[in-house]
Amino acid sequence: MNEVEIHDNPRAMQEIENEVLEALSDAVDAIIPVAQLEAPVITGKLRDSIKNGGVDETKMEVYIESEVEYCGYVHLGHVTKSGSFVPPNPFIDRAIILTIPEAKQIG
């Protein structure tokens, strides 16, 4: 991979940062519909709640959100009140993997 160093050019740094943030947001926008397709559906509440949670510009991170309180338990697995284990259903991870080819084309 080639390296480029930019010294003392705040405008160039800002332009690069803006491009990266836009590419990250576009990548999440590509992941959301795939995550909705991959989500397990009983009522559709979980599937319908998956959305773009925005970008943290200071950390250069993007977020996929769900307003459904049990989303994490479905994705990561959990132990029920009776003590049995429900295995993970990592539907968001699958969506990310499935959209890698598209993400490579972004930006």
DSSP file (Angstrom, degrees, kcal/mol; ACC not computed):
  #  RESIDUE AA STRUCTURE BP1 BP2  ACC     N-H-->O    O-->H-N    N-H-->O    O-->H-N    TCO  KAPPA ALPHA  PHI   PSI    X-CA   Y-CA   Z-CA
    1    1 A M              0   0    0      0, 0.0     2,-0.2     0, 0.0     0, 0.0   0.000 360.0 360.0 360.0 138.1    0.0    0.0    0.0
    2    2 A N        -     0   0    0      1,-0.0     2,-0.4     2,-0.0     0, 0.0  -0.545 360.0-143.9 -81.2 145.9    1.3    3.5   -0.8
    3    3 A E        -     0   0    0     -2,-0.2     2,-0.4     2,-0.0    -1,-0.0  -0.897  11.2-167.3-112.3 142.5    1.7    6.0    1.9
    4    4 A V        -     0   0    0     -2,-0.4     2,-0.5     2,-0.0    -2,-0.0  -0.997   6.0-157.4-127.4 130.5    1.0    9.7    1.5
    5    5 A E        -     0   0    0     -2,-0.4     2,-0.5     2,-0.0    -2,-0.0  -0.918   4.4-167.9-109.7 133.3    2.1   12.3    4.1
    6    6 A I        -     0   0    0     -2,-0.5     2,-0.5     4,-0.0     3,-0.2  -0.976   8.2-169.2-121.5 119.1    0.4   15.7    4.3
    7    7 A H        -     0   0    0     -2,-0.5    -2,-0.0     1,-0.2     6,-0.0  -0.905  63.4 -12.6-112.7 134.0    2.1   18.2    6.5
    8    8 A D  S    S+     0   0    0     -2,-0.5    -1,-0.2     1,-0.1     3,-0.1   0.845  92.4 120.9  52.7  43.6    0.6   21.5    7.6
    9    9 A N     >  +     0   0    0     -3,-0.2     4,-2.2     1,-0.1     3,-0.3  -0.634  29.6 171.7-134.7  77.2   -2.3   21.5    5.2
   10   10 A P  H  > S+     0   0    0      0, 0.0     4,-2.5     0, 0.0     5,-0.2   0.832  78.2  56.6 -58.1 -34.8   -5.5   21.7    7.2
   11   11 A R  H  > S+     0   0    0      2,-0.2     4,-2.2     1,-0.2     5,-0.2   0.931 108.8  45.6 -64.6 -44.6   -7.7   22.1    4.2
   12   12 A A  H  > S+     0   0    0     -3,-0.3     4,-2.3     1,-0.2    -1,-0.2   0.906 112.8  51.3 -63.7 -41.5   -6.4   18.9    2.6
   13   13 A M  H  X S+     0   0    0     -4,-2.2     4,-2.6     1,-0.2    -2,-0.2   0.903 110.1  49.4 -62.3 -41.3   -6.8   17.1    5.9
   14   14 A Q  H  X S+     0   0    0     -4,-2.5     4,-2.6     2,-0.2    -1,-0.2   0.900 110.1  50.7 -65.1 -41.0  -10.4   18.3    6.2
   15   15 A E  H  X S+     0   0    0     -4,-2.2     4,-2.1     2,-0.2    -2,-0.2   0.907 111.8  47.5 -63.2 -42.1  -11.2   17.2    2.7
   16   16 A I  H  X S+     0   0    0     -4,-2.3     4,-2.4     2,-0.2    -2,-0.2   0.930 111.8  50.1 -64.4 -45.2   -9.8   13.7    3.3
   17   17 A E  H  X S+     0   0    0     -4,-2.6     4,-2.6     1,-0.2    -2,-0.2   0.914 110.2  50.3 -59.9 -43.5  -11.7   13.5    6.6
   18   18 A N  H  X S+     0   0    0     -4,-2.6     4,-2.3     1,-0.2    -1,-0.2   0.899 110.5  49.7 -62.2 -41.0  -14.9   14.5    4.9
   19   19 A E  H  X S+     0   0    0     -4,-2.1     4,-2.3     2,-0.2    -1,-0.2   0.903 111.7  48.4 -64.8 -41.5  -14.4   11.9    2.2
   20   20 A V  H  X S+     0   0    0     -4,-2.4     4,-2.6     2,-0.2    -2,-0.2   0.929 111.8  49.0 -64.8 -45.4  -13.7    9.2    4.7
   21   21 A L  H  X S+     0   0    0     -4,-2.6     4,-2.3     1,-0.2    -2,-0.2   0.898 111.8  49.2 -62.1 -40.6  -16.8   10.1    6.8
   22   22 A E  H  X S+     0   0    0     -4,-2.3     4,-2.4     2,-0.2    -1,-0.2   0.903 111.2  49.5 -65.2 -41.1  -19.0   10.1    3.6
   23   23 A A  H  X S+     0   0    0     -4,-2.3     4,-2.2     2,-0.2    -2,-0.2   0.896 110.7  50.3 -65.3 -40.0  -17.6    6.7    2.6
   24   24 A L  H  X S+     0   0    0     -4,-2.6     4,-2.1     2,-0.2    -2,-0.2   0.928 111.6  47.7 -63.4 -44.6  -18.3    5.3    6.1
   25   25 A S  H  X S+     0   0    0     -4,-2.3     4,-2.3     1,-0.2    -2,-0.2   0.902 111.4  50.7 -63.3 -41.1  -21.9    6.6    6.0
   26   26 A D  H  X S+     0   0    0     -4,-2.4     4,-1.5     2,-0.2    -1,-0.2   0.881 108.1  53.5 -63.3 -37.8  -22.4    5.2    2.5
   27   27 A A  H  X S+     0   0    0     -4,-2.2     4,-1.7     2,-0.2    -2,-0.2   0.919 109.3  47.6 -63.7 -43.2  -21.1    1.8    3.7
   28   28 A V  H  X S+     0   0    0     -4,-2.1     4,-2.3     1,-0.2    -2,-0.2   0.909 107.8  55.8 -64.4 -40.7  -23.6    1.7    6.6
   29   29 A D  H  < S+     0   0    0     -4,-2.3    -1,-0.2     1,-0.2    -2,-0.2   0.836 109.1  48.2 -60.0 -31.5  -26.4    2.7    4.2
   30   30 A A  H  X S+     0   0    0     -4,-1.5     4,-0.6     1,-0.2    -1,-0.2   0.826 111.8  49.8 -75.9 -32.1  -25.5   -0.4    2.2
   31   31 A I  H  X S+     0   0    0     -4,-1.7     4,-2.8     1,-0.2     3,-0.4   0.867  96.0  71.0 -74.5 -37.2  -25.4   -2.6    5.2
   32   32 A I  H  X S+     0   0    0     -4,-2.3     4,-2.3     1,-0.2     5,-0.2   0.895  98.5  44.5 -53.4 -53.6  -28.8   -1.6    6.7
   33   33 A P  H  > S+     0   0    0      0, 0.0     4,-1.6     0, 0.0    -1,-0.2   0.850 115.3  49.6 -64.1 -30.2  -31.1   -3.3    4.1
   34   34 A V  H  X S+     0   0    0     -4,-0.6     4,-2.2    -3,-0.4    -2,-0.2   0.904 109.7  51.0 -71.8 -40.5  -29.0   -6.5    4.2
   35   35 A A  H  X S+     0   0    0     -4,-2.8     4,-1.6     1,-0.2    -1,-0.2   0.887 108.5  52.8 -61.5 -38.4  -29.1   -6.5    8.0
   36   36 A Q  H  < S+     0   0    0     -4,-2.3    -1,-0.2    -5,-0.2    -2,-0.2   0.877 110.8  46.7 -65.2 -36.9  -32.9   -6.2    7.7
   37   37 A L  H  < S+     0   0    0     -4,-1.6    -2,-0.2    -5,-0.2    -1,-0.2   0.849 114.9  46.9 -71.0 -33.9  -33.0   -9.2    5.4
   38   38 A E  H  < S+     0   0    0     -4,-2.2    -2,-0.2    53,-0.1    -1,-0.2   0.684  89.0 103.8 -81.9 -19.4  -30.7  -11.2    7.7
   39   39 A A  S  < S-     0   0    0     -4,-1.6     2,-0.1    -5,-0.2     8,-0.1  -0.364  81.2-109.8 -65.7 139.5  -32.6  -10.4   10.9
   40   40 A P        -     0   0    0      0, 0.0     2,-0.5     0, 0.0     7,-0.3  -0.451  35.9-147.9 -66.6 144.0  -34.8  -13.1   12.3
   41   41 A V        +     0   0    0      1,-0.1     0, 0.0    -2,-0.1     0, 0.0  -0.959  44.8 136.0-125.3 121.7  -38.4  -12.3   11.9
   42   42 A I  S    S-     0   0    0     -2,-0.5    -1,-0.1     0, 0.0     0, 0.0   0.573 100.2  -0.6-115.7 -56.5  -41.3  -13.2   14.2
   43   43 A T  S    S-     0   0    0      0, 0.0    -2,-0.1     0, 0.0     0, 0.0   0.630  93.0-121.1-105.5 -20.0  -43.2   -9.9   14.4
   44   44 A G  S  > S+     0   0    0     -4,-0.2     4,-2.7     3,-0.0     5,-0.2   0.338  80.9 117.0  93.2  -5.8  -40.9   -7.8   12.2
   45   45 A K  H  > S+     0   0    0      2,-0.2     4,-1.0     1,-0.2    23,-0.1   0.924  77.3  44.2 -62.6 -45.5  -40.2   -5.4   15.1
   46   46 A L  H >> S+     0   0    0      2,-0.2     3,-0.9     1,-0.2     4,-0.7   0.957 115.1  48.2 -63.6 -50.9  -36.5   -6.1   15.2
   47   47 A R  H >4 S+     0   0    0     -7,-0.3     3,-1.0     1,-0.3    -2,-0.2   0.914 112.9  48.2 -54.8 -46.6  -36.1   -6.1   11.4
   48   48 A D  H 3< S+     0   0    0     -4,-2.7    -1,-0.3     1,-0.2    -2,-0.2   0.667 105.9  59.2 -72.5 -16.1  -38.0   -2.8   11.1
   49   49 A S  H << S+     0   0    0     -4,-1.0    18,-0.4    -3,-0.9     2,-0.3   0.592  75.8 108.9 -89.9 -10.3  -36.0   -1.1   13.9
   50   50 A I    <<  +     0   0    0     -3,-1.0     2,-0.3    -4,-0.7    16,-0.2  -0.511  46.1 149.9 -73.2 126.4  -32.5   -1.5   12.3
   51   51 A K  E     -A   65   0A   0     14,-2.7    14,-2.9    -2,-0.3     2,-0.5  -0.946  54.1 -78.8-150.8 168.6  -31.2    1.9   11.1
   52   52 A N  E     -A   64   0A   0     -2,-0.3    12,-0.2    12,-0.2     3,-0.1  -0.625  35.1-163.9 -71.8 119.5  -28.2    4.0   10.5
   53   53 A G  E     -     0   0A   0     10,-3.3    11,-0.2    -2,-0.5    -1,-0.1   0.404  39.9-116.9 -89.4   2.2  -27.1    5.3   13.9
   54   54 A G  E     -A   63   0A   0      9,-0.6     9,-2.0   -29,-0.1     2,-0.4  -0.357  31.3 -64.8  96.0-175.1  -24.9    8.0   12.4
   55   55 A V  E     -A   62   0A   0      7,-0.2     2,-0.9    -2,-0.1     7,-0.2  -0.946  24.0-144.7-121.2 133.6  -21.2    8.8   12.4
   56   56 A D  E  >> -A   61   0A   0      5,-3.2     4,-1.6    -2,-0.4     5,-1.6  -0.869  18.2-167.2 -93.7 103.4  -19.0    9.7   15.3
   57   57 A E  T  45S+     0   0    0     -2,-0.9    -1,-0.2     1,-0.2   -36,-0.0   0.786  82.2  54.2 -67.3 -28.2  -16.7   12.2   13.6
   58   58 A T  T  45S+     0   0    0      1,-0.2    -1,-0.2    -3,-0.1    -2,-0.0   0.855 120.2  31.6 -75.0 -32.8  -14.1   12.3   16.4
   59   59 A K  T  45S-     0   0    0     -3,-0.3    -2,-0.2     2,-0.1    -1,-0.2   0.538 101.2-129.6 -97.5  -9.0  -13.7    8.5   16.5
   60   60 A M  T  <5 +     0   0    0     -4,-1.6     2,-0.3     1,-0.2    -3,-0.2   0.931  62.9 137.5  56.3  46.7  -14.3    8.0   12.7
   61   61 A E  E   < -A   56   0A   0     -5,-1.6    -5,-3.2     2,-0.0     2,-0.3  -0.903  42.7-152.1-121.9 150.5  -16.9    5.3   13.6
   62   62 A V  E     -A   55   0A   0     -2,-0.3     2,-0.4    -7,-0.2    -7,-0.2  -0.860  12.6-145.9-118.1 158.4  -20.3    4.5   12.3
   63   63 A Y  E     -A   54   0A   0     -9,-2.0   -10,-3.3    -2,-0.3    -9,-0.6  -0.961  11.5-155.7-131.0 141.6  -23.1    2.9   14.1
   64   64 A I  E     -A   52   0A   0     -2,-0.4     2,-0.3   -12,-0.2   -12,-0.2  -0.974  30.7-166.1-109.0 126.5  -26.0    0.5   13.2
   65   65 A E  E     -A   51   0A   0    -14,-2.9   -14,-2.7    -2,-0.5     2,-0.3  -0.771  21.3-172.6-118.4 157.5  -28.8    0.9   15.7
   66   66 A S        -     0   0    0     -2,-0.3   -16,-0.2   -16,-0.2     6,-0.1  -0.976  17.6-153.5-142.7 136.0  -31.9   -0.8   16.8
   67   67 A E        +     0   0    0    -18,-0.4     2,-0.5    -2,-0.3   -21,-0.1   0.514  69.2 105.2 -83.9  -4.9  -34.5    0.6   19.2
   68   68 A V    >   -     0   0    0    -22,-0.2     3,-1.7     1,-0.1     4,-0.3  -0.659  68.0-145.2 -81.8 124.5  -35.5   -3.0   20.2
   69   69 A E  T 3  S+     0   0    0     -2,-0.5     3,-0.3     1,-0.3     4,-0.3   0.724  95.3  53.6 -63.7 -22.6  -34.2   -3.8   23.6
   70   70 A Y  T 3> S+     0   0    0      1,-0.2     4,-2.1     2,-0.1    -1,-0.3   0.365  76.3 100.9 -95.7   6.1  -33.5   -7.5   22.7
   71   71 A C  H <> S+     0   0    0     -3,-1.7     4,-2.7     1,-0.2     5,-0.2   0.929  83.6  47.5 -56.1 -49.2  -31.5   -6.8   19.6
   72   72 A G  H  > S+     0   0    0     -4,-0.3     4,-2.9    -3,-0.3     5,-0.3   0.863 109.8  53.3 -62.0 -37.0  -28.2   -7.5   21.4
   73   73 A Y  H  > S+     0   0    0     -4,-0.3     4,-1.6     2,-0.2    -1,-0.2   0.878 111.9  45.3 -67.1 -37.5  -29.5  -10.7   22.9
   74   74 A V  H  < S+     0   0    0     -4,-2.1    15,-2.1     2,-0.2    -2,-0.2   0.943 117.9  43.3 -68.2 -47.7  -30.5  -12.0   19.5
   75   75 A H  H  < S+     0   0    0     -4,-2.7    -2,-0.2    -5,-0.2    -3,-0.2   0.895 127.3  28.5 -66.9 -41.8  -27.2  -11.0   17.9
   76   76 A L  H  < S-     0   0    0     -4,-2.9    -1,-0.2    -5,-0.2    -3,-0.2   0.574 108.0-119.0 -98.7 -11.8  -24.9  -12.2   20.7
   77   77 A G     <  -     0   0    0     -4,-1.6     2,-0.3    10,-0.3    -1,-0.2  -0.084  31.3-154.3  87.6 163.6  -26.9  -15.0   22.2
   78   78 A H  E     -B   86   0B   0      8,-2.0     8,-3.5    -4,-0.1     2,-0.5  -0.987  19.7-104.2-165.5 168.5  -28.2  -15.2   25.8
   79   79 A V  E     -B   85   0B   0     -2,-0.3     6,-0.2     6,-0.2     5,-0.1  -0.909  38.1-134.5-103.8 130.4  -29.2  -17.4   28.7
   80   80 A T    >   -     0   0    0      4,-3.1     3,-1.6    -2,-0.5    -1,-0.0  -0.228  28.9 -99.7 -77.3 171.2  -33.0  -17.6   29.3
   81   81 A K  T 3  S+     0   0    0      1,-0.3    -1,-0.1     2,-0.1    -2,-0.0   0.819 125.3  55.9 -60.1 -31.0  -34.6  -17.3   32.7
   82   82 A S  T 3  S-     0   0    0      2,-0.1    -1,-0.3     1,-0.0    -2,-0.0   0.536 122.0-108.1 -81.1  -4.9  -34.9  -21.1   32.8
   83   83 A G  S <  S+     0   0    0     -3,-1.6     2,-0.2     1,-0.3    -2,-0.1   0.407  74.0 133.4  98.2  -2.6  -31.1  -21.4   32.3
   84   84 A S        -     0   0    0     -5,-0.1    -4,-3.1     1,-0.1     2,-0.5  -0.507  54.2-121.1 -82.0 154.6  -31.1  -22.6   28.7
   85   85 A F  E     -B   79   0B   0     -6,-0.2    -6,-0.2    -2,-0.2    -1,-0.1  -0.818  14.2-157.7-100.2 129.0  -28.7  -21.0   26.2
   86   86 A V  E     -B   78   0B   0     -8,-3.5    -8,-2.0    -2,-0.5     3,-0.1  -0.925  27.6-128.5-100.3 118.1  -30.0  -19.4   23.0
   87   87 A P        -     0   0    0      0, 0.0   -10,-0.3     0, 0.0   -11,-0.1  -0.211  30.8 -89.1 -67.6 158.1  -27.1  -19.3   20.5
   88   88 A P        -     0   0    0      0, 0.0   -13,-0.2     0, 0.0   -12,-0.2  -0.274  25.6-160.9 -64.0 149.7  -26.1  -16.1   18.8
   89   89 A N        -     0   0    0    -15,-2.1     2,-2.9   -16,-0.1     3,-0.3  -0.760  10.9-167.1-126.6  82.3  -27.7  -15.1   15.5
   90   90 A P     >  +     0   0    0      0, 0.0     4,-2.2     0, 0.0     5,-0.2  -0.317  25.7 154.8 -76.3  65.9  -25.1  -12.6   14.3
   91   91 A F  H  > S+     0   0    0     -2,-2.9     4,-2.0     1,-0.2   -53,-0.1   0.808  70.4  52.3 -65.8 -31.7  -27.2  -11.1   11.5
   92   92 A I  H  > S+     0   0    0     -3,-0.3     4,-2.4     2,-0.2    -1,-0.2   0.911 108.3  51.1 -71.7 -40.9  -25.4   -7.8   11.5
   93   93 A D  H  > S+     0   0    0      1,-0.2     4,-2.4     2,-0.2    -2,-0.2   0.923 110.3  49.8 -59.1 -43.5  -22.1   -9.5   11.2
   94   94 A R  H  X S+     0   0    0     -4,-2.2     4,-2.8     1,-0.2    -1,-0.2   0.913 109.3  52.0 -61.5 -41.5  -23.5  -11.5    8.2
   95   95 A A  H  X S+     0   0    0     -4,-2.0     4,-1.4     2,-0.2    -1,-0.2   0.903 109.3  49.6 -62.4 -40.8  -24.7   -8.3    6.6
   96   96 A I  H  < S+     0   0    0     -4,-2.4     4,-0.4     2,-0.2     3,-0.4   0.945 112.9  46.6 -62.9 -47.1  -21.3   -6.6    7.0
   97   97 A I  H >< S+     0   0    0     -4,-2.4     3,-1.1     1,-0.2    -2,-0.2   0.909 111.2  52.0 -61.9 -42.4  -19.6   -9.6    5.4
   98   98 A L  H 3< S+     0   0    0     -4,-2.8     4,-0.2     1,-0.2    -1,-0.2   0.764 111.1  47.8 -67.2 -24.4  -22.2   -9.8    2.6
   99   99 A T  T 3X S+     0   0    0     -4,-1.4     4,-2.9    -3,-0.4    -1,-0.2   0.384  79.8 100.0 -98.9   4.5  -21.7   -6.1    1.7
  100  100 A I  H <> S+     0   0    0     -3,-1.1     4,-2.1    -4,-0.4     5,-0.2   0.923  81.6  52.1 -55.7 -46.4  -17.9   -6.1    1.7
  101  101 A P  H  > S+     0   0    0      0, 0.0     4,-0.5     0, 0.0    -1,-0.2   0.912 113.5  44.4 -59.0 -39.7  -17.7   -6.3   -2.1
  102  102 A E  H >> S+     0   0    0     -4,-0.2     3,-1.2     1,-0.2     4,-0.5   0.899 110.4  55.0 -68.2 -40.3  -20.1   -3.3   -2.4
  103  103 A A  H >< S+     0   0    0     -4,-2.9     3,-1.0     1,-0.3    -1,-0.2   0.842  99.6  60.9 -63.2 -33.2  -18.2   -1.4    0.3
  104  104 A K  H 3< S+     0   0    0     -4,-2.1    -1,-0.3     1,-0.2    -2,-0.2   0.747 103.1  52.3 -64.5 -22.2  -14.9   -1.8   -1.7
  105  105 A Q  H << S+     0   0    0     -3,-1.2    -1,-0.2    -4,-0.5     2,-0.2   0.593  88.9 101.1 -89.0 -11.6  -16.6    0.1   -4.5
  106  106 A I    <<        0   0    0     -3,-1.0   -83,-0.1    -4,-0.5   -79,-0.0  -0.509 360.0 360.0 -77.1 139.4  -17.6    3.0   -2.3
  107  107 A G              0   0    0     -2,-0.2    -1,-0.2   -85,-0.1   -84,-0.1   0.465 360.0 360.0  83.9 360.0  -15.5    6.1   -2.3
